């Protein structure tokens, strides 16, 4: 019997469903098994250390019969991978998202119109909750707005797990995972890969990698920092918990309901951003603290994870006072009046949320690629540069667009005459690539709507 034609029943070797008792979440973005650390009384999530994003164009003709067969094949491939690598940080997490070109070119317009969540603007359902991304006021002139059909995000504590799965999915040849031949994983004929983007985060990794690669400013990264810019990004109280980023969970963002096709899905944003570490670390700790959080913070240099609990939230009136009184506003406070609830709220699932609860989820990670490991759209430099691959989830693209505009804070800067270097940390960033995606629920992660 040809094992490549009849895939191995991995459960006969190791039944991960019994070894790791995990009920896969309805969403793709919730990560079972993520642990937490206590940073001086602040709860911090510990994401997987290694990440990779693969973007692609669909390589076959927009035919419903072919699309349905592709849906079955990709679904089998993802299931086979998960039968080998448990849904845990020491195994592999996979998220599959879709750009607007997929919905526009491969599905009937009427079908998309029927099922796509719509953003609520002025209390009325208006445009699709997934819209094309735009240029923002402080973007560089050479920013590229991308138009990929599909995006895969892989993460694991073991880099080799990610490398093996990317090879098995997207490259021709014999397919092995964990040393065993696999039969369903090869979907290389379904996609034309446009980029491969790798990165990392975790205690001391940014300083170890940054100094090894002689990236300017890396030697000043605080010991133990999880990210290049020193401060922790994965505070438990600074990230949306559970299913809060989904289209339907919090009333008022979209017209989706718990029974909608895309319930459990979310609007995902992907960016690549260059970081000026040398300029950032010319600022002293106090200046960095104020530009990362707000000018009222007094945390000591040893504190890399200042509390992000709901009672630390800054809303619009306090933001204006900080701009007026201190002539400095912090990155976090620029956006908290949008990313946190201003009043107690009950979700569509009956959850009671307190004021200051975060509704935006980040899964960003650092990189030294320039700009990517592989890019079909241009050249790749071998000279390492500090950067971040930003992955964010929100109830709608319109929500993210509002939040991103607040990062530039053009209106408040003009009103109070703030210097560029006193507007969060925008002066130390340069976005090179950007695109919005729809991240479907887990049940529809393989070519959504194709079965209809």
C-alpha positions as MATLAB code, in Angstrom:
seq = 'XXXXXXXXXXXXXXXXXXXXXXXXXXXXXXXXXXXXXXXXXXXXXXXXXXXXXXXXXXXXXXXXXXXXXXXXXXXXXXXXXXXXXXXXXXXXXXXXXXXXXXXXXXXXXXXXXXXXXXXXXXXXXXXXXXXXXXXXXXXXXXXXXXXXXXXXXXXXXXXXXXXXXXXXXXXXXXXXXXXXXXXXXXXXXXXXXXXXXXXXXXXXXXXXXXXXXXXXXXXXXXXXXXXXXXXXXXXXXXXXXXXXXXXXXXXXXXXXXXXXXXXXXXXXXXXXXXXXXXXXXXXXXXXXXXXXXXXXXXXXXXXXXXXXXXXXXXXXXXXXXXXXXXXXXXXXXXXXXXXXXXXXXXXXXXXXXXXXXXXXXXXXXXXXXXXXXXXXXXXXXXXXXXXXXXXXXXXXXXXXXXXXXXXXXXXXXXXXXXXXXXXXXXXXXXXXXXXXXXXXXXXXXXXXXXXX';
ca = [
       0.000    0.000    0.000;
       1.358    3.445   -0.946;
       1.440    5.539    2.211;
       1.570    8.703    0.118;
      -1.793    7.774   -1.411;
      -3.322    6.507    1.836;
      -2.305    8.902    4.626;
      -1.062    7.450    7.855;
      -3.548    7.371   10.701;
      -1.330    9.304   13.083;
      -3.649    8.587   16.014;
      -2.496    4.958   15.834;
       1.000    6.190   16.737;
       0.294    9.170   19.029;
      -3.268   10.245   19.743;
      -2.756   13.903   20.535;
      -6.470   14.264   21.316;
      -5.760   12.122   24.403;
      -2.276   13.387   25.204;
      -3.371   17.032   24.943;
      -7.040   17.318   25.812;
      -7.901   20.439   23.836;
     -11.306   21.431   22.556;
     -10.431   23.493   19.463;
     -11.970   26.948   19.861;
     -14.603   28.258   17.475;
     -12.242   31.065   16.506;
      -8.863   30.693   14.844;
      -7.180   33.394   16.892;
      -7.639   31.880   20.358;
      -4.547   29.857   21.274;
      -5.076   26.903   23.648;
      -2.269   26.166   26.077;
      -0.769   29.661   26.198;
       0.776   30.143   29.622;
       1.061   33.274   31.732;
       3.882   34.784   33.753;
       3.743   37.142   36.702;
       5.747   40.308   36.017;
       5.783   42.098   39.373;
       2.083   41.424   39.880;
       1.137   41.969   36.222;
      -0.192   38.976   34.289;
       1.614   38.553   30.962;
       0.754   35.995   28.270;
       3.698   34.053   26.812;
       3.059   33.619   23.062;
       4.911   31.043   20.934;
       8.499   32.084   20.252;
       8.623   31.577   16.473;
       6.265   32.903   13.810;
       5.903   32.857   10.041;
       3.400   34.472    7.694;
       2.930   33.173    4.153;
       0.885   35.239    1.687;
      -0.269   33.891   -1.656;
      -2.455   34.234   -4.701;
      -4.877   31.456   -5.607;
      -3.385   29.658   -8.617;
      -6.455   28.045  -10.203;
      -9.279   29.437  -12.328;
     -12.328   30.956  -10.592;
     -14.582   27.960  -11.214;
     -17.061   26.801   -8.519;
     -16.325   23.102   -9.049;
     -12.559   23.608   -8.810;
     -13.008   25.868   -5.779;
     -15.107   23.272   -3.959;
     -12.463   20.602   -4.612;
      -9.768   22.996   -3.390;
     -11.773   23.637   -0.237;
     -11.816   19.909    0.475;
      -8.093   19.534   -0.223;
      -6.986   22.444    1.951;
      -9.290   21.290    4.743;
      -7.735   17.800    4.619;
      -4.220   19.285    4.602;
      -4.848   21.397    7.694;
      -6.500   18.491    9.499;
      -3.577   16.173    8.715;
      -1.076   18.719   10.022;
      -3.059   19.029   13.249;
      -3.143   15.255   13.650;
       0.672   15.387   13.825;
       1.334   18.663   15.647;
      -0.912   19.249   18.681;
      -2.843   22.495   19.004;
      -0.406   23.777   21.621;
       2.623   26.098   21.731;
       4.915   23.038   21.601;
       3.049   21.859   18.508;
       1.681   24.338   15.981;
      -0.986   27.009   15.591;
      -2.269   27.846   12.091;
      -4.501   30.758   11.085;
      -5.800   31.165    7.539;
      -7.211   34.532    6.440;
      -8.587   35.823    3.124;
      -8.154   39.126    1.323;
     -10.894   40.929   -0.569;
      -9.499   39.717   -3.947;
     -10.529   36.160   -2.986;
     -14.120   37.218   -2.283;
     -14.284   39.382   -5.405;
     -12.770   36.947   -7.921;
     -13.719   33.468   -6.702;
     -17.226   33.823   -5.299;
     -20.554   35.042   -6.619;
     -21.238   38.649   -5.656;
     -24.692   37.755   -4.317;
     -23.254   35.052   -2.044;
     -20.693   37.421   -0.555;
     -23.324   40.129   -0.087;
     -25.563   37.685    1.746;
     -22.978   36.463    4.249;
     -20.322   39.167    4.643;
     -20.717   41.071    7.940;
     -21.495   44.743    7.538;
     -20.081   47.489    9.696;
     -22.547   49.530   11.725;
     -21.977   53.213   11.098;
     -24.382   55.617   12.730;
     -26.319   52.599   13.979;
     -27.008   51.372   10.442;
     -25.426   48.506    8.521;
     -23.426   50.063    5.703;
     -20.269   48.804    4.017;
     -18.705   45.387    4.301;
     -16.831   44.979    7.590;
     -13.765   44.087    5.482;
     -12.563   46.974    3.328;
      -9.325   47.654    1.496;
      -6.698   49.307    3.636;
      -5.611   52.890    2.984;
      -2.617   55.176    3.366;
      -2.517   57.110    6.613;
      -1.223   60.678    6.996;
       2.247   59.795    8.300;
       2.910   56.791    6.058;
       6.074   56.878    3.915;
       5.647   57.518    0.203;
       6.886   54.052   -0.757;
       4.330   52.128    1.353;
       2.877   49.163   -0.577;
      -0.821   48.342   -0.223;
      -1.045   44.612   -0.901;
      -3.747   42.553   -2.624;
      -3.110   38.947   -1.656;
      -5.869   36.318   -1.835;
      -4.825   34.393    1.261;
      -2.584   34.646    4.310;
      -1.320   31.842    6.560;
       0.059   32.618   10.031;
       2.031   29.819   11.713;
       3.370   29.951   15.280;
       5.151   27.495   17.524;
       7.767   27.269   20.244;
       9.732   25.118   17.764;
      10.922   26.840   14.603;
      11.461   23.503   12.824;
       7.755   22.690   13.118;
       6.921   25.830   11.124;
       9.625   25.215    8.520;
       8.480   21.626    7.989;
       4.832   22.613    7.516;
       5.628   25.443    5.085;
       7.730   23.033    3.051;
       5.041   20.366    3.053;
       2.228   22.740    2.093;
       3.831   24.944   -0.531;
       6.814   23.147   -2.077;
       6.761   20.151   -4.447;
       8.530   16.912   -3.603;
       8.256   14.191   -0.998;
       6.286   15.256    2.045;
       7.389   14.390    5.561;
       6.234   15.745    8.903;
       7.986   14.559   12.037;
       9.785   12.007    9.880;
       6.581   10.379    8.591;
       5.387   10.611    4.965;
       2.101   12.505    4.639;
      -0.386   12.262    1.818;
      -2.846   15.144    2.027;
      -0.647   18.079    2.981;
       0.673   19.070   -0.474;
      -1.414   22.001   -1.782;
       1.450   23.621   -3.687;
      -0.552   23.621   -6.931;
      -3.385   25.644   -5.345;
      -1.287   28.708   -4.504;
       1.359   31.024   -5.888;
       3.307   32.172   -2.845;
       3.937   35.941   -2.817;
       5.877   36.256    0.435;
       7.314   34.373    3.394;
       7.795   36.472    6.520;
       9.468   35.058    9.627;
      10.045   36.414   13.085;
      10.173   35.867   16.814;
       9.379   37.204   20.263;
      10.122   36.094   23.770;
      12.269   36.782   26.806;
      15.701   38.065   25.667;
      15.281   36.845   22.049;
      15.209   40.384   20.545;
      18.468   41.381   22.280;
      20.196   38.077   21.522;
      19.267   38.161   17.829;
      19.613   41.934   17.433;
      23.121   42.106   18.888;
      24.233   38.983   17.006;
      23.137   40.642   13.759;
      24.733   43.979   14.796;
      21.496   45.920   14.442;
      22.083   49.532   15.573;
      20.589   50.157   19.003;
      20.061   46.464   19.823;
      22.713   46.488   22.546;
      20.505   48.917   24.504;
      17.451   46.636   24.553;
      16.699   45.905   28.232;
      17.679   42.452   29.414;
      14.688   40.135   29.423;
      12.647   42.211   26.963;
      10.225   40.211   24.811;
      10.243   42.721   21.933;
      12.730   45.097   20.298;
      11.205   48.226   21.837;
      11.687   46.893   25.350;
       8.188   47.046   26.804;
       5.947   43.989   26.901;
       3.137   43.765   24.347;
       1.275   40.724   25.638;
      -0.201   41.978   28.930;
      -3.260   39.840   29.652;
      -5.233   43.019   30.416;
      -3.872   44.717   27.307;
      -5.230   42.131   24.849;
      -8.816   41.196   23.985;
      -9.680   37.973   25.788;
     -11.711   35.031   24.510;
     -13.927   35.815   21.533;
     -14.146   39.595   22.037;
     -12.559   40.557   18.659;
     -15.161   38.566   16.666;
     -17.612   40.333   14.381;
     -20.668   39.433   16.444;
     -19.505   39.371   20.067;
     -19.837   43.015   21.131;
     -22.999   44.754   19.874;
     -22.588   47.919   17.870;
     -19.683   47.099   15.573;
     -21.303   44.922   12.863;
     -24.645   43.353   11.985;
     -23.280   39.821   12.566;
     -25.012   37.559   15.096;
     -23.953   34.311   16.818;
     -25.766   32.400   14.055;
     -24.047   34.200   11.160;
     -21.790   32.245    8.789;
     -18.760   34.274    9.871;
     -19.561   34.273   13.621;
     -16.266   33.639   15.362;
     -14.462   35.419   12.554;
     -12.760   38.788   12.722;
     -11.201   41.562   10.661;
      -7.445   40.977   10.542;
      -4.800   43.525    9.631;
      -1.272   42.641    8.505;
       1.579   45.141    8.266;
       5.347   45.107    8.067;
       6.915   47.998    9.975;
      10.565   49.070   10.164;
      11.789   50.193   13.599;
      14.435   52.835   14.317;
      15.929   51.220   17.412;
      18.916   53.538   17.447;
      16.667   56.600   17.630;
      14.308   54.990   20.142;
      17.090   54.133   22.583;
      18.602   57.601   22.402;
      15.615   58.477   24.619;
      16.020   57.703   28.309;
      13.722   55.267   30.130;
      11.316   57.943   31.319;
      10.900   59.405   27.826;
      10.310   55.941   26.340;
       7.830   55.058   29.095;
       5.823   58.229   28.455;
       5.773   57.728   24.698;
       4.785   54.076   24.998;
       2.065   54.531   27.656;
       1.298   58.057   28.908;
       3.217   60.950   30.528;
       1.696   60.212   33.958;
       3.481   56.850   34.303;
       6.237   56.600   36.923;
       7.304   52.942   36.533;
      10.974   52.243   37.228;
      13.416   51.095   34.465;
      13.276   47.495   35.700;
       9.517   47.364   34.993;
       9.070   46.226   31.391;
       5.395   45.265   31.871;
       3.573   48.240   33.428;
       0.019   47.377   34.435;
      -2.577   47.530   31.675;
      -5.553   46.734   33.932;
      -8.905   48.359   33.062;
      -8.443   51.033   35.743;
      -5.301   52.296   33.960;
      -7.291   53.188   30.816;
      -7.011   56.646   29.311;
     -10.071   58.050   27.567;
     -10.513   61.099   25.376;
     -10.711   63.793   28.060;
      -7.536   62.524   29.780;
      -5.737   62.287   26.425;
      -6.527   65.949   25.753;
      -5.329   66.927   29.228;
      -2.045   65.073   28.742;
      -1.470   66.768   25.395;
      -2.198   70.181   26.924;
      -0.384   69.726   30.240;
       2.629   67.608   29.248;
       2.996   68.299   25.490;
       3.468   64.506   25.143;
       0.992   61.706   24.454;
       1.714   57.991   24.683;
       1.058   55.336   22.066;
      -1.314   53.351   24.278;
      -3.375   56.323   25.391;
      -3.707   57.573   21.816;
      -5.969   54.626   21.006;
      -7.499   53.425   24.274;
     -10.670   55.477   23.868;
     -11.352   53.231   20.859;
      -9.761   49.905   21.806;
     -11.324   49.801   25.303;
     -14.959   49.947   26.334;
     -15.998   53.303   27.765;
     -18.885   51.707   29.665;
     -19.875   48.299   31.018;
     -21.269   46.123   28.227;
     -23.014   42.772   27.795;
     -21.901   40.701   24.809;
     -24.092   38.744   22.415;
     -23.153   35.683   24.474;
     -24.175   37.180   27.827;
     -20.677   38.047   29.066;
     -20.543   41.105   31.345;
     -17.599   43.370   30.496;
     -16.347   46.163   32.748;
     -15.350   49.640   31.615;
     -11.818   49.559   30.246;
     -12.080   46.041   28.794;
      -9.901   45.691   25.670;
     -11.628   44.660   22.435;
      -8.574   44.648   20.138;
      -6.161   41.710   19.850;
      -2.521   41.899   18.730;
      -0.391   38.939   17.669;
       2.622   40.943   16.479;
       6.188   39.641   16.405;
       9.666   41.035   15.699;
      11.752   40.392   12.596;
      15.185   41.178   11.160;
      14.111   40.562    7.551;
      14.537   43.311    4.986;
      11.653   43.216    4.315;
      10.851   39.460    4.049;
      12.557   36.094    3.695;
      10.959   35.811    0.228;
       8.972   38.381   -1.744;
       7.683   37.988   -5.288;
       7.046   41.712   -5.625;
      10.576   43.036   -5.295;
      14.077   42.539   -4.009;
      15.043   41.213   -0.593;
      18.154   42.586    1.108;
      20.539   40.396    3.085;
      21.299   43.326    5.406;
      19.233   42.717    8.588;
      16.950   45.466    9.841;
      14.852   45.682   12.969;
      11.155   45.481   12.292;
       7.839   44.083   13.369;
       5.213   42.031   11.569;
       2.016   43.478   12.994;
      -1.024   41.188   13.108;
      -4.146   42.674   14.690;
      -7.759   41.520   15.063;
     -10.786   43.773   15.484;
     -14.576   43.584   14.932;
     -14.258   45.441   11.609;
     -11.723   46.994    9.257;
     -13.401   50.339    9.891;
     -12.610   49.934   13.598;
      -8.937   49.285   12.828;
      -8.829   52.251   10.456;
     -10.078   54.556   13.215;
      -7.516   53.165   15.645;
      -4.667   53.511   13.157;
      -5.590   57.141   12.432;
      -5.268   57.868   16.136;
      -1.660   56.624   15.989;
      -0.867   59.560   13.715;
      -2.982   61.948   15.859;
      -2.805   64.722   13.263;
      -5.734   66.665   14.722;
      -4.558   66.586   18.339;
      -0.991   67.380   17.253;
      -2.172   70.499   15.429;
      -4.516   71.553   18.237;
      -1.798   71.470   20.906;
       1.281   72.127   18.745;
       2.980   68.848   19.653;
       6.392   67.987   18.241;
       6.624   64.855   16.071;
       8.824   63.103   18.630;
       6.129   63.616   21.284;
       3.364   61.738   19.423;
       3.627   58.200   20.771;
       6.430   56.416   18.943;
       5.248   57.086   15.384;
       8.486   58.958   14.577;
      10.422   55.708   15.064;
       8.237   53.607   12.686;
       7.983   53.249    8.909;
       5.339   50.930    7.476;
       6.423   49.190    4.260;
       3.480   46.831    3.494;
      -0.152   46.661    4.588;
      -3.337   44.665    3.888;
      -6.700   43.849    5.487;
      -8.050   40.282    5.638;
     -11.061   38.369    6.900;
     -10.038   35.696    9.399;
     -12.962   33.223    9.314;
     -14.044   30.980   12.171;
     -12.187   27.699   12.396;
     -15.046   25.787   10.726;
     -14.689   27.898    7.559;
     -10.922   28.391    7.427;
     -10.644   26.492    4.115;
     -11.940   28.655    1.228;
     -14.985   30.104    3.005;
     -18.351   30.095    1.209;
     -17.113   27.643   -1.447;
     -19.523   24.943   -0.251;
     -22.464   27.275   -0.852;
];
